[in-house]
Every structure is written in C-alpha cells, then in structure tokens.
C-alpha cells in the first residue's frame, strides 16, 4: 500500500486552490480517519509505505530536519507505516529524477527493498502526480478528490472523497 503524505495522511496547507506541505510539526494535522484506516489496512496484510515529494527542501525553502521531524511525528502516530520514501528534488528540466512523482522511482525502490508485488499494490493519492506514479509503477490507483484547482492527467481506478472510503474500496477490491 503506497500512500502520498500531504492531502492523504495529513491536511495540506491550501493556497490559491493548490495544496502545499506543512512547514512545521505544529502544522502537521493528520486526518481523523487515517489512524483507523491504516490499522485496517495493516490488519488486512498490507505493507504501508509513504511516498512523498518534498521539493521545498531542494529549493532551500524548508529544511530536511523539519521534514524528518514531521515524519517522526507521523510514524509515532501511525506505527503501521513501515517505510517512508522521500524525494527532495525540486523538479524542473534541470534536476528531475525518476524518484520524483509522477516518476515511479520511490515505489520501485520500496518494492525492491521490501519484496512488494507492484501488481498487487495500490497507490492512494490526492494529485495527478500520485495517480500517474501509481500507473507507471503498475499499481492500481485510488484518487482522493480534495477539490483542488488541478486536473488529473490519467484516470484513476477509483475516485473517493476520503481516506476511509479509499480503505473500503481497497478491501473490497482485494
């Protein structure tokens, strides 16, 4: 089970209709339905891996230490998460890497390291990059529609309105 972080696990900071990551641990706010949903997925036998782009580190507008502190807080609150894959690359023509979503690199690396079958996996995300990443890795995709001012580029396998709905869809689709 691959999960995006901002907009899936925690509330993003929305500016101009687009989501942004929290800058500090104090701004990191986990959605209410995520702890129970992660527990249900883990009980069903899924390995939970977070795959998140954090380009502000590469841009120099956020520190790596802040991102790691947020991840420590997330893992303490959600012990079902077994791995966190992070891409700090800011993107753009000069610096993009296959690990940066929509590239599948973070999913491929985690699958290789943990013996995960990508064809049996799901990617849950809230942006086009997550859906495209999941498709590129060979996963089924679940899009949580948070109403951003951003269009999808590929159709997800399922569209839902909450993490709890995503969990129900996945458990039914197994």
Secondary structure, DSSP 8 states (H G I E B T S, - for coil): -EE-SBTTTB--EEETTEEE--SSGGG--B-TTHHHHHHHHHHTT--EEEEEE-HHHHHTSS-HHHHHHHHHHHHHH-TTEEEEEEE----STTT--TTSTTSSHHHHHHHHHHT--GGG-EEEESSHHHHHHHHHHT-EEEEE----S---SS--SEEESSHHHHHHHHHHH-
